[in-house]
Amino acid sequence: MKDKKRQYIIPIFVPHLGCPNDCTFCNQRKISGQLEPVTPNDVRDTVDYYLSNFKDNKAYKEIAFFGGSFTGIDVEEQNKLLDVAYEYVKSKKVDGIRISTRPDYIDKETLKRLKKYKVKTIELGVQSTNDFVLKRCKRGHNFNDVKKASKLIRKYRFKLGHQMMVGLPESTFIDDLNTAKDLIKLKPKIVRIYPVLVIKGTELEREMNDGRYDPLSVEQAIERCKEIVYLFNKKKIKVIRIGLQTTESICSPNKETSEVVAGPYHETFRQLVEASIYYDIIVDKIKNFNMNVKEVEIRVNPQDVNNVVGYKKENIHKLKEMYDVDVSIKQDIKCKPGKIDVIAVNNYKDFKDE
């Protein structure tokens, strides 16, 4: 079987450009680290820098305009940025362009224009499908806007992406699960899941300080995200990110440079979620053995070893502590990525007979 083509993303951050307001949880300038407006020269410099540092020239390369609401920017400014990106597409130095935007900033004319620039992927900042939660967070759009925009994007044959948040004000575990279920019905190809972090200078920080908002703990966020990932995986919708990317400003609240004041931040948050999923799978397989298991061998594709073992070997320690089961890991390239085999090596009856 042929290896999947490596993918490289060239990120261009356009914080708050096009946004009509600040959502209660948002400070895009601090999240992205980008304080000044982006110019066409900035785009060119960024793309050239990334291209010169990519190791695999045959990889799929995509210029991505993140942050803000790209299609809400003045059309002339949008076109200037896209003109530069399109130069690299035409010269075949990059393979495509993607943008992220608000669902209420999508219409037919916008999509026709983006088609001319060979934009391939459009990600919508949905955050929640609960209109009460959206209003509470001052999003300025409703779920109906999401449905209309998603339908149009798919109609014009763009790759549809959705971004959702977990732990928004007034959003319960059930609300977050229902958001995932609602998005599945809209048939995105990719999704991003972001647990809410409290960022300095946001309205959400003031609400937390006033006792009107309690952020999720890391453990609570893992449980919610895990169940949501199960839903997306079942429908073969690719989860391309879980948690904000760690940067100099998005890091542990204990660090002096951090703009995060509270919330479920962890530098390996995705691994924590995926390790928790694997732990549940392993436990289910052990429980299905018709014996009191003492030792198991887990066969796994090399790329999944870290998630099976868990952060700081947490899964191995928990299996020993909770079920008194010893675990050995065997890397096997024949194992399909995302799948594991659990084999009972020894049980307590055999152990006693010895």
LINVENCOR-V294180 format. One record per residue. N is the residue number from 0. RES is the residue in one letter. SS is DSSP state (hx for helix, st for strand, lp for the rest). PSI is psi in radians with two decimals (none if undefined). Layout:
N|RES|SS|PSI ; N|RES|SS|PSI
This chain:
0|M|lp|2.34 ; 1|K|lp|2.49 ; 2|D|lp|2.55 ; 3|K|lp|2.52 ; 4|K|lp|2.31 ; 5|R|lp|2.54 ; 6|Q|st|2.35 ; 7|Y|st|2.38 ; 8|I|st|2.30 ; 9|I|st|1.79 ; 10|P|st|2.28 ; 11|I|st|2.00 ; 12|F|st|2.23 ; 13|V|lp|1.20 ; 14|P|lp|2.28 ; 15|H|lp|-0.11 ; 16|L|lp|2.16 ; 17|G|lp|-0.23 ; 18|C|lp|2.28 ; 19|P|lp|-0.29 ; 20|N|lp|3.01 ; 21|D|lp|2.11 ; 22|C|lp|2.75 ; 23|T|lp|-0.50 ; 24|F|lp|-0.04 ; 25|C|lp|2.42 ; 26|N|lp|1.45 ; 27|Q|hx|-0.55 ; 28|R|hx|-0.69 ; 29|K|hx|-0.59 ; 30|I|hx|-0.75 ; 31|S|hx|-0.34 ; 32|G|lp|0.10 ; 33|Q|lp|1.97 ; 34|L|lp|-0.54 ; 35|E|lp|2.64 ; 36|P|lp|2.56 ; 37|V|lp|2.33 ; 38|T|lp|2.87 ; 39|P|hx|-0.66 ; 40|N|hx|-0.62 ; 41|D|hx|-0.74 ; 42|V|hx|-0.83 ; 43|R|hx|-0.79 ; 44|D|hx|-0.73 ; 45|T|hx|-0.80 ; 46|V|hx|-0.78 ; 47|D|hx|-0.70 ; 48|Y|hx|-0.85 ; 49|Y|hx|-0.76 ; 50|L|hx|-0.62 ; 51|S|hx|-0.27 ; 52|N|hx|-0.12 ; 53|F|lp|2.39 ; 54|K|lp|-0.48 ; 55|D|lp|1.77 ; 56|N|lp|-0.33 ; 57|K|lp|-0.01 ; 58|A|lp|2.75 ; 59|Y|st|2.19 ; 60|K|st|2.33 ; 61|E|st|2.32 ; 62|I|st|2.21 ; 63|A|st|2.13 ; 64|F|st|1.85 ; 65|F|st|2.85 ; 66|G|lp|2.84 ; 67|G|lp|-2.60 ; 68|S|lp|1.60 ; 69|F|hx|-0.78 ; 70|T|hx|-0.02 ; 71|G|hx|-0.15 ; 72|I|lp|2.64 ; 73|D|lp|2.29 ; 74|V|hx|-0.68 ; 75|E|hx|-0.71 ; 76|E|hx|-0.71 ; 77|Q|hx|-0.86 ; 78|N|hx|-0.63 ; 79|K|hx|-0.74 ; 80|L|hx|-0.73 ; 81|L|hx|-0.57 ; 82|D|hx|-0.77 ; 83|V|hx|-0.83 ; 84|A|hx|-0.69 ; 85|Y|hx|-0.49 ; 86|E|hx|-0.73 ; 87|Y|hx|-0.52 ; 88|V|hx|-0.82 ; 89|K|hx|-0.63 ; 90|S|lp|-0.02 ; 91|K|lp|0.40 ; 92|K|lp|-0.47 ; 93|V|lp|2.82 ; 94|D|lp|-0.35 ; 95|G|st|3.07 ; 96|I|st|2.46 ; 97|R|st|2.67 ; 98|I|st|2.78 ; 99|S|st|2.50 ; 100|T|st|3.13 ; 101|R|lp|2.61 ; 102|P|hx|-0.43 ; 103|D|hx|0.10 ; 104|Y|hx|0.59 ; 105|I|lp|2.25 ; 106|D|lp|3.07 ; 107|K|hx|-0.78 ; 108|E|hx|-0.70 ; 109|T|hx|-0.78 ; 110|L|hx|-0.66 ; 111|K|hx|-0.70 ; 112|R|hx|-0.74 ; 113|L|hx|-0.57 ; 114|K|hx|-0.68 ; 115|K|hx|-0.50 ; 116|Y|lp|0.12 ; 117|K|lp|0.51 ; 118|V|st|2.32 ; 119|K|st|-0.60 ; 120|T|st|2.37 ; 121|I|st|2.09 ; 122|E|st|2.28 ; 123|L|st|2.27 ; 124|G|st|1.59 ; 125|V|st|-0.90 ; 126|Q|st|-0.94 ; 127|S|lp|2.71 ; 128|T|lp|0.12 ; 129|N|lp|1.99 ; 130|D|hx|-0.57 ; 131|F|hx|-0.77 ; 132|V|hx|-0.75 ; 133|L|hx|-0.74 ; 134|K|hx|-0.72 ; 135|R|hx|-0.60 ; 136|C|lp|0.03 ; 137|K|lp|0.77 ; 138|R|lp|-0.60 ; 139|G|lp|0.11 ; 140|H|lp|2.94 ; 141|N|lp|3.12 ; 142|F|hx|-0.53 ; 143|N|hx|-0.62 ; 144|D|hx|-0.67 ; 145|V|hx|-0.79 ; 146|K|hx|-0.80 ; 147|K|hx|-0.78 ; 148|A|hx|-0.74 ; 149|S|hx|-0.74 ; 150|K|hx|-0.75 ; 151|L|hx|-0.76 ; 152|I|hx|-0.76 ; 153|R|hx|-0.65 ; 154|K|hx|-0.67 ; 155|Y|lp|0.18 ; 156|R|lp|0.62 ; 157|F|lp|2.75 ; 158|K|st|2.13 ; 159|L|st|2.27 ; 160|G|st|2.62 ; 161|H|st|2.51 ; 162|Q|st|2.26 ; 163|M|st|2.75 ; 164|M|st|2.59 ; 165|V|st|2.25 ; 166|G|lp|0.44 ; 167|L|lp|2.77 ; 168|P|lp|2.28 ; 169|E|lp|0.01 ; 170|S|lp|2.04 ; 171|T|lp|3.03 ; 172|F|hx|-0.79 ; 173|I|hx|-0.71 ; 174|D|hx|-0.76 ; 175|D|hx|-0.71 ; 176|L|hx|-0.70 ; 177|N|hx|-0.58 ; 178|T|hx|-0.81 ; 179|A|hx|-0.77 ; 180|K|hx|-0.70 ; 181|D|hx|-0.71 ; 182|L|hx|-0.66 ; 183|I|hx|-0.68 ; 184|K|hx|-0.40 ; 185|L|lp|-0.04 ; 186|K|lp|0.91 ; 187|P|lp|2.73 ; 188|K|lp|-0.53 ; 189|I|st|2.68 ; 190|V|st|2.70 ; 191|R|st|2.45 ; 192|I|st|2.11 ; 193|Y|st|1.90 ; 194|P|st|2.48 ; 195|V|lp|2.16 ; 196|L|st|2.51 ; 197|V|st|2.03 ; 198|I|st|2.50 ; 199|K|lp|2.45 ; 200|G|lp|0.11 ; 201|T|lp|2.82 ; 202|E|hx|-0.56 ; 203|L|hx|-0.61 ; 204|E|hx|-0.74 ; 205|R|hx|-0.67 ; 206|E|hx|-0.70 ; 207|M|hx|-0.77 ; 208|N|hx|-0.49 ; 209|D|lp|0.01 ; 210|G|lp|0.30 ; 211|R|lp|-0.05 ; 212|Y|lp|2.29 ; 213|D|lp|1.98 ; 214|P|lp|2.71 ; 215|L|lp|2.64 ; 216|S|lp|2.92 ; 217|V|hx|-0.75 ; 218|E|hx|-0.74 ; 219|Q|hx|-0.74 ; 220|A|hx|-0.67 ; 221|I|hx|-0.80 ; 222|E|hx|-0.74 ; 223|R|hx|-0.83 ; 224|C|hx|-0.64 ; 225|K|hx|-0.82 ; 226|E|hx|-0.61 ; 227|I|hx|-0.73 ; 228|V|hx|-0.70 ; 229|Y|hx|-0.80 ; 230|L|hx|-0.82 ; 231|F|hx|-0.73 ; 232|N|hx|-0.68 ; 233|K|hx|-0.58 ; 234|K|lp|0.16 ; 235|K|lp|0.65 ; 236|I|lp|2.16 ; 237|K|st|2.19 ; 238|V|st|1.86 ; 239|I|st|-0.22 ; 240|R|st|2.47 ; 241|I|st|1.87 ; 242|G|lp|2.63 ; 243|L|lp|2.56 ; 244|Q|lp|2.39 ; 245|T|lp|2.27 ; 246|T|lp|-3.05 ; 247|E|lp|-0.55 ; 248|S|lp|-0.46 ; 249|I|lp|1.60 ; 250|C|lp|-2.96 ; 251|S|lp|2.35 ; 252|P|lp|-0.33 ; 253|N|lp|-0.27 ; 254|K|lp|2.49 ; 255|E|lp|-0.58 ; 256|T|lp|-0.11 ; 257|S|lp|2.42 ; 258|E|lp|0.01 ; 259|V|st|2.19 ; 260|V|st|-0.39 ; 261|A|st|2.99 ; 262|G|st|3.04 ; 263|P|lp|1.08 ; 264|Y|lp|2.40 ; 265|H|lp|2.40 ; 266|E|lp|-0.39 ; 267|T|lp|0.81 ; 268|F|hx|-0.76 ; 269|R|hx|-0.74 ; 270|Q|hx|-0.66 ; 271|L|hx|-0.73 ; 272|V|hx|-0.85 ; 273|E|hx|-0.61 ; 274|A|hx|-0.64 ; 275|S|hx|-0.64 ; 276|I|hx|-0.81 ; 277|Y|hx|-0.66 ; 278|Y|hx|-0.79 ; 279|D|hx|-0.72 ; 280|I|hx|-0.79 ; 281|I|hx|-0.78 ; 282|V|hx|-0.75 ; 283|D|hx|-0.73 ; 284|K|hx|-0.68 ; 285|I|hx|-0.72 ; 286|K|hx|-0.44 ; 287|N|hx|-0.20 ; 288|F|lp|2.39 ; 289|N|lp|0.93 ; 290|M|lp|2.86 ; 291|N|lp|1.69 ; 292|V|st|2.36 ; 293|K|st|-0.61 ; 294|E|st|2.41 ; 295|V|st|2.66 ; 296|E|st|2.27 ; 297|I|st|2.09 ; 298|R|st|2.26 ; 299|V|st|2.60 ; 300|N|lp|2.46 ; 301|P|hx|-0.58 ; 302|Q|hx|-0.23 ; 303|D|hx|0.02 ; 304|V|hx|-0.83 ; 305|N|hx|-0.68 ; 306|N|hx|-0.57 ; 307|V|hx|-0.75 ; 308|V|hx|-0.66 ; 309|G|lp|2.81 ; 310|Y|hx|2.16 ; 311|K|hx|0.64 ; 312|K|hx|0.53 ; 313|E|hx|-0.70 ; 314|N|hx|-0.70 ; 315|I|hx|-0.77 ; 316|H|hx|-0.71 ; 317|K|hx|-0.68 ; 318|L|hx|-0.64 ; 319|K|hx|-0.77 ; 320|E|hx|-0.77 ; 321|M|hx|-0.63 ; 322|Y|hx|0.01 ; 323|D|lp|0.77 ; 324|V|lp|2.23 ; 325|D|st|2.51 ; 326|V|st|2.34 ; 327|S|st|2.50 ; 328|I|st|2.27 ; 329|K|st|2.06 ; 330|Q|st|2.31 ; 331|D|lp|1.97 ; 332|I|lp|-0.26 ; 333|K|lp|-0.32 ; 334|C|lp|2.32 ; 335|K|lp|2.32 ; 336|P|lp|2.34 ; 337|G|lp|-0.13 ; 338|K|lp|2.61 ; 339|I|st|2.68 ; 340|D|st|2.28 ; 341|V|st|2.08 ; 342|I|st|2.25 ; 343|A|st|2.01 ; 344|V|st|-0.64 ; 345|N|st|2.52 ; 346|N|st|2.99 ; 347|Y|hx|-0.48 ; 348|K|hx|-0.82 ; 349|D|hx|-0.65 ; 350|F|hx|-0.73 ; 351|K|hx|-0.64 ; 352|D|hx|-0.53 ; 353|E|lp|none
